Amino acid sequence: MTATMSTAPEAQPVEVPTSTKRGMGNAFAMFRNAKSVTGLAILGVFTLAAIFAPFITRYGPLEKNLDALRQPPSARFWLGTTHMGEDVFAQIVYGTRGVLVVGFAAGIIATIIAIAIGVTAGYMSGWRSESLSALTNVFLVIPGLPLMIIITTGQENPSLFLVAGVLALTGWAWGGRVLRAQTMSLRNRDFVQAARANGEPLWRIITVEMLPNLMAIIASSFVGTVTAAILGLTTLAFIGIIPITNLNWGTILFWAQANGAFPNLWWWFVPAGLAIALLGVALSLINFGIDEYVNPRLRSAGERARDLRKRGMKTNSAVTEVRAVPGAGSTAATTTTATKGEYERPDVP
Amino acid sequence: MNTLRFLARRIAFYLFTAWAAITINFFLPRFLKGDPISAYLARNQGTSPEVAESLRILFGLNQDRSLFQQYIDYWGLMLSGDLGRSISRGLAPVTDVIASALPWTIGLVGVATILSFVIGTSLGSIIGWRRGSRLDVLVPITTFFSTVPYFWMGLIAIAVFATNLGWFPASHAYGRGTVPAWDVNFMLEVIRHGTLPALTIVIASLGGWILGMRNMMVTVLDEDYVTVAQAKGLSPRRVLTMYAARNAVLPQIQSFALALGFIVGGTLVMELVFSYPGVGKLLLDATAAKDFPLMQGLFLVITLTVLVANILADVAYAVLDPRTRQTEA
């Protein structure tokens, strides 16, 4: 029988499988499924491209080939060239650096803020918890992009660290809210109560008892923040607010639009957008995997339904079927199987 | 009594958020480098004293006063509805400039968001109901669309549907020579111009609603009350709509708050792509012109508008879920 999972929405406590054995193997259990692995693999390819950019591309990203302006893709220029004869492929590969560095920096800063505020708000009670929660909700409501635009415009030459900081400042609230809810539900569990009764210090309760059980949510909010930060960064770059010296996929689109690439020079603007989408899909896949680890029903629902259908039963039929089980002993000649798959079949491996 | 307490808590939260937004707005220009206002005032000596005074208050140029006194002055301006003057628009009052753009954005985002919510939630409930069927393919497809930046999808949509196929106009909210009027022709023209941007927003934001609803449906369908409803012999349609979907939709409305800020952000840039005369276009124009009073006013108005939309979502939630009225939120 499956354990009863909380039916609460994302913002409310979800029951993370409590880790009984500790160790590195267990910490990565949430990534051990096809979706997460696929996502991590795509992310890995992008990371390798960012690190080994000079070995992958034939030209530098800003190297001008004046003999080949606005060329469609060819063997020499895999993704064609810009109006200045720059290799679009090289720009995409080098642009990965800016995207990943800012995205992950913003994700790390935002996750640290989210853990600090979320876990504190969840562990404390009374007005302190309430005021931290109110702060989180305020940041949740305030639309991030206008704030980013105004702050970055106000600086003469915004540094990448500032951009990452602003992206983090506008992106930590969701993780903070989920972490607070989860910590609140952990606070009253037996093992935390026991640790407190044993006189364990607060830092130990939080880091040793609670954090392992928050890892899935922390990971998922980190991945979510990175996704949002990448979209934010490329948007800011596309608007032209981030200095064009920071090459990323948004800057490519900014140049493409400024130099009349639309709608005919498709090789100039299509790859950058697809790269953003592919990276976004990879990050979403990682998160789907974590979601299914946290709430196994999300995965098993489809599998169970397909399985039932294969056996000729309808998923949503109201009639409970009574079927003969072939090969079963005489005492268990028939077994009732709830059509919804509420009860696991005995022969499930 | 509990209803009153629930209401009081929500009202307190919204007042607090409004206060926070206005206060952030007060500090924003004080973080900025450089001083665009004194430069402007120095160049334009003819600026009327009242205008110069309100700009000084907004931007903290009256250094002779304490920060607290500046804050009080600023609140005085806010309460009298004075958001300063737009530098790039011939010192027109910021409130007037925003008022001419806000309806376009609210119309576009409102229609697109509601459409996206309704379509996405319905699709999600059907996908969750028929879990394991071929419909599951829709989830990764729409997820892909939701990870694509709005503005890029808008550019592609223009390239395909406006430039190549010529089905829709590529930009602006209405034709060049048209004079806005409240008649059928003008309405049709606005709808024709708004279709492409609205469609792009719907497609880009559909994925989140589908996924959220599908996941909630899958969870809710395992609940005992759904089994009981089916055991009673209720029609599958009734079980789907009145039992499963009705409960699964609640978290969807809760996540509206998060989605809205994101959708508004995406729409602001969409307006640039489509040259749509809303607040997003205004904000980006103001950015290019370094028109800080206008940017500041826009930030405040956008935040307060999102806040109002949140209040509406809250009311809808309270109507749909009687529990919120009984226990603490």
Contacts between the chains, C-beta under 8 A, distances in Angstrom:
chain1	res1	chain2	res2	distance
A	5	B	219	7.3
A	7	B	219	4.9
A	7	B	220	6.6
A	7	B	223	6.7
A	8	B	251	8.0
A	9	B	216	7.0
A	9	B	250	7.3
A	9	B	251	3.0
A	9	B	254	6.0
A	9	B	255	7.3
A	10	B	212	7.9
A	10	B	251	6.8
A	10	B	255	7.1
A	11	B	251	7.4
A	11	B	254	6.2
A	11	B	255	7.5
A	134	B	13	6.6
A	134	B	16	5.8
A	137	B	13	6.5
A	137	B	17	7.0
A	138	B	16	7.1
A	138	B	17	5.0
A	138	B	20	4.6
A	138	B	21	7.7
A	140	B	257	5.9
A	140	B	258	6.2
A	140	B	261	7.4
A	141	B	17	5.4
A	141	B	257	6.2
A	141	B	261	6.8
A	141	B	303	7.4
A	141	B	306	6.1
A	141	B	307	6.0
A	141	B	310	5.9
A	142	B	17	7.8
A	142	B	20	7.7
A	142	B	21	6.2
A	142	B	24	7.3
A	142	B	261	7.0
A	142	B	303	5.4
A	142	B	306	7.6
A	143	B	260	7.8
A	143	B	261	4.1
A	143	B	264	4.8
A	143	B	265	5.6
A	143	B	302	5.7
A	143	B	303	6.3
A	143	B	306	5.5
A	144	B	261	6.1
A	144	B	262	7.7
A	144	B	265	5.9
A	145	B	264	7.4
A	145	B	265	3.1
A	145	B	266	7.7
A	145	B	268	5.9
A	145	B	269	7.5
A	146	B	265	7.2
A	146	B	268	6.7
A	146	B	283	6.2
A	146	B	298	6.7
A	146	B	299	4.9
A	146	B	302	5.3
A	146	B	303	7.6
A	147	B	24	7.8
A	147	B	299	6.6
A	149	B	268	7.9
A	149	B	283	6.5
A	149	B	284	7.6
A	149	B	287	5.9
A	149	B	295	7.6
A	150	B	28	6.1
A	150	B	287	7.9
A	150	B	295	5.2
A	150	B	296	7.3
A	150	B	299	5.7
A	151	B	28	7.5
A	151	B	31	7.0
A	153	B	287	4.9
A	153	B	290	7.1
A	153	B	295	7.1
A	154	B	28	7.7
A	154	B	29	7.7
A	154	B	31	6.5
A	154	B	32	3.4
A	154	B	33	6.3
A	154	B	34	7.9
A	154	B	292	7.5
A	155	B	32	7.6
A	155	B	33	5.7
A	156	B	33	5.6
A	156	B	34	6.8
A	174	B	258	5.8
A	227	B	147	7.0
A	228	B	262	7.6
A	231	B	147	7.8
A	231	B	149	5.8
A	232	B	265	7.8
A	234	B	149	5.7
A	235	B	149	6.1
A	235	B	150	8.0
A	235	B	151	6.6
A	235	B	265	7.5
A	235	B	266	7.9
A	235	B	269	5.5
A	238	B	149	7.4
A	238	B	151	5.7
A	238	B	152	7.9
A	238	B	269	7.0
A	239	B	269	6.6
A	239	B	272	6.9
A	239	B	284	6.0
A	239	B	287	7.2
A	240	B	288	7.9
A	241	B	287	6.6
A	253	B	151	7.7
A	253	B	152	6.5
A	253	B	155	7.8
A	257	B	155	7.1
A	262	B	155	5.8
A	262	B	158	7.0
A	262	B	159	5.7
A	262	B	163	7.8
A	263	B	158	6.9
A	263	B	159	3.2
A	263	B	160	7.8
A	263	B	163	4.5
A	263	B	164	6.8
A	266	B	159	7.6
A	269	B	152	7.5
A	269	B	155	6.6
A	270	B	156	7.6
A	272	B	152	7.6
A	273	B	148	6.3
A	273	B	149	6.7
A	273	B	152	3.7
A	273	B	153	7.7
A	273	B	155	7.9
A	273	B	156	7.2
A	276	B	147	7.4
A	276	B	148	6.8
A	276	B	149	5.7
A	276	B	152	7.0
A	277	B	144	6.1
A	277	B	147	5.1
A	277	B	148	4.3
A	279	B	147	7.8
A	280	B	146	7.9
A	280	B	147	2.6
A	280	B	148	7.2
A	281	B	140	7.9
A	281	B	143	6.6
A	281	B	144	5.5
A	281	B	147	5.4
A	283	B	147	7.7
A	284	B	143	5.3
A	284	B	147	6.1
A	291	B	215	7.2
A	295	B	215	7.6
A	295	B	219	7.0
A	297	B	218	5.8
A	297	B	219	5.8
A	297	B	222	6.3
A	298	B	215	5.5
A	298	B	218	5.9
A	298	B	219	7.7
A	301	B	128	7.9
A	301	B	131	4.6
A	301	B	132	7.2
A	301	B	218	4.2
A	301	B	221	7.5
A	301	B	222	7.8
A	302	B	131	5.0
A	302	B	132	4.2
A	302	B	136	6.1
A	302	B	218	8.0
A	303	B	132	7.0
A	304	B	132	7.3
A	305	B	130	7.8
A	305	B	131	4.6
A	305	B	132	3.1
A	305	B	133	7.4
A	306	B	132	4.0
A	309	B	132	6.7
A	315	B	130	7.1
A	315	B	131	6.7
A	315	B	132	6.9
A	316	B	129	6.4
A	316	B	130	7.6
A	316	B	230	7.5
A	316	B	236	5.2
A	316	B	239	7.5
A	316	B	240	7.8
A	317	B	230	7.9
A	317	B	236	7.9
A	318	B	230	4.0
A	318	B	231	6.6
A	318	B	232	7.9
A	318	B	233	5.8
A	318	B	234	7.3
A	318	B	236	7.2
A	318	B	239	7.7
A	320	B	231	7.7
A	338	B	227	7.6
A	340	B	221	7.2
A	340	B	222	7.2
A	340	B	227	6.4
A	340	B	230	7.6
A	342	B	222	7.0
A	342	B	227	6.8
